[in-house]
């Protein structure tokens, strides 16, 4: 029986209700005459503290509060891809049609999935009447988009005998496509089911991430690689390029499904995503990018409580497509705004604040979020392995990485792409600082690079990184006494680091060739630079000055730097020819 109480008082997005005997933690309730969606976050006696996901302006004491008896859940089924949702997974296009207004009317209720659209259902040959089924078993497939075949699965928690399965044909998500007998009761299964957003979906086993997430960005793939199933953060001050880097990941990475959550950022940034993404092409297939993308928009002018929930909505969607055996990527922009929502709600609930006003459970909430990433074996038949990769922006005030959200995030992520304002203002994109960034997946993904690109990848990558680190040590000497005071080997370090920064680390996200660099091209460019350094080092040790080497190879080095824009990923023979000419030039230099 539904719990019925009434509003006692209102504190912004937090409503305190009385008469809530029998209510449960995290139960969804309808607040006020308009039936605003809320979630119970604390119960004391017959009073409940409710986090409301819509604007509470105008709600007065005494208005009804009605419980639904279930936790905050979202609909999972065909029809999610290619659509734009708000922070509680209401489709914005449908809201616009129902409300006939660009503004979201309070209390409006629109299902996440289109109830009228018919899908082409193809039952699985392994799903036979009379056989035992369990949560995760694939009953059939639906071509959700041209890129993604949607696998309709038995919802987790159901186990029994398959009594009926619908033949191939056209069905809506509300039509019954299977019947399972469990404990003497018949359960009708549809193409969709509901799942609570704060509860991780079950897996059999999690594995170490070993396959790199290829992004086409050289500084990410080569120096600080992300693995499929890994966790990463992109912290940086205002204007350093967080959003552009995240969009590059969404547009160019080889993840099969991308969930982009605009969590509390400015409306103009999210508007730009909503306007441009439908026009982008998936580089791996040539199809529209939106066919593998879900957008969850919850900007800074939308309800704060819904901003807090949007992160959990996004990770639940990512887990759902992981369960189909896909590699999903969750992009959150940004967790700082999400943490600010936590702080605001905690303040309204009169909780004791911790560092900088954030609630004391900030670290545990971040841990719960990031631990839902991973590469996992999925329950059910046929056997499947999928992954959830998380890449989140962090917006520390003034670029201070010691503030609570950034410092706690570093504890739970294994890739840290630190953006540098000075690089961004110098128009160095991506502005990822190679001295403060790191990846703990370098060793785990090295085997993939060795097998698929070149067995010397890690050797070259480590040497390139060492040159950059050594150059940073020498910069202080150069500032104090000038470059001429350096030894010739140190001058070569400075010269090579300049080539690395201009010809390898910088990349133009808007150039049709340089926007995406294949792993093979990345390695060949790195090999040219490192082999140049090794050969030049031998010449320097034999008495050849760096100035002479620079003069003799200036044309080839300039061509190498230009190759970012001139050599396509399928024209690597041009780079190989450049490599041979450069090595020949070096072999002709004499002391």
N, C-alpha and C positions, 0 to 999 in steps of 0.2 A: 504494500500500500504506500502511495506517495506521501512523503512528509510535507506537511503544510505549516508554514510559519509566517512571520510578518517582519517587515523591516523595523529595526530599532533605531539605527542611525547610519549615516552615510559619510564616508571619509574618502572623497575622490573615487578611485576605482575599487575601494574596499567598502563593502556593506556588511554591517553587523545585524544579524537576524536573531529573533527569539522564537521560542516555541518549536525548536527543531529537534525534539526528541526522536531518536531512531535514525537520524541522518548519519552518513558515513563520510570519512575523510576522502577528499578528492571527488566527491559526488557532484555531478552537474545539477544545477538548479536554475529555475527561471525566476528572475527577480523583477518585481514591479508589474504594473498593468500591461506594459509592453512585452513582458516575458524576456528580459535581457538575459543572455547566457552568462552564467557564473559558475565558479568552482569552489567548493568548500576547502579551505586550507587550514582551519583550526576549529576544534569543538571544545567548548567548556560548559559543562552542564547542559542546559537546553539552548545555549547560545552558540551560534556558528559564525565564523568569520568567512566571508565570501569574496573571492577575487572575481570581479566582473569584467568581461571582455568587451564591453561596449560603454559608451558615454553614460555616466550615471546622473547627469544634470537633470534636475526636476523630480527625482525620486524622493518621496517623502516618507517619514515614519508611518507605519501602519499598512503600507502596501504589501500585497501577498508575496510570499516566497515559496515556490513549489519545487520539491525534489523530483528528480527523474529516476533515481534508484541505480544509476550507472555512472562510472567514471567518465571523464572527458575523453571521448573517442573520436576517431575520424573514419570516414568511409574509404576503403581500399578496394579498387577494382578498375576495370578498363574505363578510360575517359579522363584520366588524370593528366597524361602527357599533353603538351601543346597548350595548356591552359594556365591562366593567371588567377591566383587565389589570394584572399586576405589572410591575416595571421591565424584565423581559426578555420581555415580551409573552406571558405565560402567562395564560389567562383564569381569574380568581379563582373564578367560579361553578363552572367545571369542576373546578378543583382541590379545591374544597369537596366536590363530589360524589364525586370519586375517593378523596380522603383520608378522607372522612367525619369531618372535624375542622375547627374554625375556624383551625387552625394549618397553615402550609405545610410539609409534610414534606420533608426534605432529599432531593434527587435525584429528586423527582417530575417526570415528563415528561408534559406535556399539550399537544397541538397547539393553536396559536392559533385555528385555524378549525375549526368543527364538521364532522367528516367524514361524518356521517350525514344532515345536513339537505339537502333537495333544493331547488334554486333553479329558478325559471322562466326558462329560457334563450331569448333571442330573437336569432338571428344577424343581423348587419348586412347590409342589401341590397348594400352595397359590397364585402363580403367574398365573392369569387367564386372557385370552384375553378379553378386554372390561372393565377391572377394572382400577380404578385410582391407580397410583403408584407415589412414591416420592423418593427423595434421601435417601438412606439407606435401602430401601426395598430389601430383598434377592430374587433374580430371580432364583438362582439355586446354585448348589455346584459342586466342582471339587476336587477329591482326590489329593491334591498337593503332599503330602508325606503320609507315613503310619501313621504319628502322627497327621497331621493337615489336616482337611477338609476345603478347601478354599471356602468361601462364596462369590459368585459373586453378587455384589450389584449395584443398580441404583446409579450412581455418584451423589454427593451432588449438589444441584442447579437445578436438573431436576425434573419436576412435570408434569404429564399428564396422558393420557390413554394408556394402553398397547395394541398395535395393533397386534403385532406378538411376538411369543416366539419360539425358536428353540426346536425341539423334542430332546430327549436323543440321544446322539451319540458322535462321535469323532470330535472335532473342534480345530482349532488353535486359538491363541489369536486375530488374525486379522479377523476371521469370525464373521459375525453379529449373535448375539444370541437373540436379542430382538429389537423391534422397538416401540418407544414411541412417541405419537402425543402430541406435546406441542405448544399451541398457533397457531394451524393450520399447524405446520411444523412437519414433521416426522424426528425423531432423531434415528439413528442406534446406538445401544449399542453393544459393544464388551466385551470380558472377562476382558479387562483392561481399565483404564482411566488414565489421567494425573492429577497431583495435584501440585500446587506451594508449594515449601518446606517451605517458610517463613510464610505461612498462616495456622493456626491451623484448623484441620478438625472439623466440627460442632458437638456439643453434645446437648442433651436436658437439662441435669442437672448433676451436679457433686455432689458426695457423700463423706462423711468422710471415709477415708480408715480404715476398721475395721478387715480385715483378714490379718494375718501375712504372709509375704513371707518367707516360710520355706527354709532355706539354708543348714541345717545340720551342721552349725558351731555354737558351743555352746555359745561362747561369743557374737555372733550376735543375735541368736534367743532368748536367755534367758536374757542377760543383756541389749542389745541395739537393739531391734527388728525393722525390717523394715516391713511396711504394703504394701499390694498390692495397687498400686496407689500412693505410697509415693515417697519422694525425699531424697536422701542421698549422702554424699560425703565421699571419703576416701583420706584424705590428709596425706602426709608423705614425708620424705626426700628420697633421692636416696638409694636404697637397703633395704628399710624397708618392702617391700612385697606388694605394691599396685597391681601390675599386677597379682601376684599369688592369692591374695584375690579376685580380679575381675574374674579371670578364675574359681575360686571355685564357685562364684555366678552363672556364666554362665553354668557351668557343673552340679551343684547339686541343684539349686533352683527349686521350683515347678512352675515357670512361664511356660506358654504354649509355648510362642515364645520368643526367645532371639535375640536381635540385638546387635552385638558387634562392636563398632566403634573404630578402632585404629587411634586416632586423633593426629598425630604429634609425636608419640613416636618413639624410635629407630627401625630401620628396622629389627634387629635381634629378637626383642621381638615379632613383628608382624609375622615374619617368623615362629617363634616357635608356635604361635597360629594357623597359616595356616597349618602347618605340623601336629600338634597333634590333633586338633579338629576333623578332619574327622575320626580319629581312636577311639574317645571316645564313650562310650555308655550312652544313657539317662538312669539315675538310676530309673526313674519312670516307664519306659516301656521296657527297654532292647534294644530298637532300637538305631541305630546310632544317636549320638547327633546332627549331622548336619541336620537331618530331621526337627528340630525345630529351626534352627539357621541361621541367615544371618550375614555374615562378611563384614564390610566396612573397607577397608585398605587404610589409607592415612598417610604414615610414614613421618618422618622429612625430608627426601630427596625428597619428592614429592612437587608439587607446593603449595605455602603458601595459595593462595586464595582458592584452593580446600579443604584445611584443614579446613578453616573457614566454608565452605559449608557443610562439611561431618557431622557435628553435626545436622544440620537441615535435612539433608537426613535421618539420623538415626531416629530422632524423628518422621518424617513423616511416615516412615515404621512402627514404633511402634504404631502410631495412627491408621494406616490402619488395622492392625491385631486386635487392640482394638475394632474397629468398627464391626468386625465379632463376638465379644463377648468373645474374648480371653484375658487372662492376659499376657501382653507383658512386657518384661524387656529390657530397653535400658542401655547398659554399654558403657561408654565413657572413653577412656584412652588416653590423659587426657585433661581436660578443661584448664589447664595451657598452654598447647601447642596451644590450640584453641585461648586463649586470646593473646598469643604471635603473632599469625597470625593477629589478629585484630590490635595489636600494629604496626606490620610491615606495614600492608596495610594503616593504618591511617598516619603513617610517610611518606609513599610514596605520599599520597594525601595532605601532608602539613597541616594536622589538628593540632590544638592546643593540646599538650599532657597534661595529668593530672598526678596523682601520679605514680611515677616510669615509666613514659613514656607511660602508657596505655591510650587509648582514654577516654574522659570523659563519654562516653556512655557505658562503660564496665558493670556497675551495671545493667543498663536497659536491655542489651543484655542477661546477665545471668538470670535476672528475666523472660524475654520472654521465655527462654529455659526451666527453671524449672516449670513455670506455665502451660506448656503443659502436665505435668504429671497429674495423677488423676484417680479416679474411677468414671465412668460416665455411664449415661443412653444414649443409642445410638438411633438416629432417625430411623424411618422405622419399617417395620414388618418382622419377628416376633420381639416382644420386647427383647432387649438384654442389658446386662450390661457388660462392659469390663473395663480394667484398663491399664494404662501406668505407670510403675515404672522406676524411673531414679536413677542409681548409677554411679557417676562420680568420677574418680580419680583426685586429685589435687596435683601438684608437686611444692610446695613452695621451692624456692632456700634456701638451708641450713636448711630446716625444719622450716623456720620462718613463723608461722601461722598468723602473723600480716601483711603480704604482701597483696596487693590489691585483688588478685584473691581469696585467701583463706578467707579473711575477708568479702568480698562481698558474697561469696558462703554461708557462715554461716548464712547470713540474709535470704536466700531463701530455705534452706534445713531443714528438720526436724529430720534427722538422721546424726550424725557426728561421723564417725569411725576414730578416730585420731590414726595414726600409730606412733610408738615410735622407734627411731633408736637403743636406748640402749636395748630394748627388742629384736629387730631383731638380734643384734650382740650377744645377749645371747642365740640365737637360740630358742627364745620363739615365736612360731607361733600359731595363727596369732598375730602379734605384735601390737595389739590394746590396747592402754593405757586406762584402765578402770577408770582413774581419770579425763581425759580430754574429753573422748567420752561421747555422750549422745544420747538419742532417745526420741522424743516427742510422740511416738506412744505406749508407754508402757501401758497407761491407755486404749487406744482405742482397742488394740489387746487382753487385759486381758480377755475379755468376751469369745473370741474364745478359749483361753487356758483353761478357767474354764469349758467350755462346752465339749471340745474335749480331754483334757488331764487330768487336775485335778483342782478342785475348789480352792485349796490353792496355785496355781502357783504364784500369785503376792505377797502373804505373804512371801513365801520362797525366791522369787527373790529379794525382798526388803531387807530381812535380810542378804542374801548373799552379796549384794552390800554394806550394812552398815558395815559388817565385813571388807571388803576390804578398805573402807574409814577410819575406825578406825585404821586398821593396818598401813596405810600410816602416820597417826598422830604419832603412836608409834615408827615408824622407826627412826625419828629424835632423840628421847630419847635414843633409842638403840645405835645410832651412837655416842652419847655424853658420856653416862655412862655405856653402856653395857647391855646385855639382863638380867643379874642377878638382876639388880636394879628394874625390873618391878614387879608389883604385880602379883599374880597367875592368876586372871581374865585376865590381859593384856597378860600374857604369853600364855593363851589359845587362845586369839585373834590371836597372831602371829602364833601359831601352826595351827589353822584352816585356816588362810589365805594362809599358805604354801600348805596345802592340796588342797585348791581351785585353786591355781595357777598351781600346778603340775598335779592335777587330773581332773580339769574341764576346766580351761581356755586354757591350751595348747592343741593343736590338730595337728595331722600329716596328711597333705593333700595328702600324697602319700601312706598311709597305707590303705589296702582294707577295714578294719573295721572302723578305726578311721576317715577316710575321710568324712564320713557322719554319723551324730548322729541323730537319730529320735527324735521328740519332747518327746515321752514317755520315751526314755532312758535318755534324758537330764534332765527331771524332776526327775526321780528316782535317778540319780547320785546326783543332787542337794539336794534331800530330805535326802539321806544318810548323806551328809556332814552337813546339817543344824541340823538334829536330833541328830547327833553325838555331835555337838557343844552345843545344848540345854541340852542334858543329861550330858555332861562333865561339863558344867557350874554349874549345880546343885551339882555335886560331888565336884567341886572346892569350892563352897560356903559352903559345909559341912566340908571342911578342907582337902580334897584330893589334893595333889600336882599334877601339870600338868605332871611332869616327870613320875609319877606312872601311870597316864592315858595313856601316850604315850607308855610306856613299855608294858602295858597290851594289847593295841590294835594295836601294830605295824604291826602284820601280816595281820589283816583285812584292815588297812589303805593302806598297800602296795598292797594288792589285789584290793582295790578300784581304786588306781592309774593305776594299770595294766589293769583294766577292759576296759579302752579305746581301747585296742588292742585285748582283749580276748573275750569280750562279744558282740555278734552280736545284731543287733536291734530287732531280733525276739527271743532272748534268755534272756528276762528280768527276767525270773524266777531265773536265776543265781544271778542277782543283788539283787533280793528280798531275796534270801537265805543269801547272804552276809549281807544285812541290818539286818536281824533277828539275825545272829551270832554276829554282832557288838553290837547290843542293849543288847544281852545277856551278852556279855563280860563286858559292862559298868555297867550292873545291879549287877554284881558279885564283883565289886570293892568296897572296904571298906576303910574308913579313917584310 
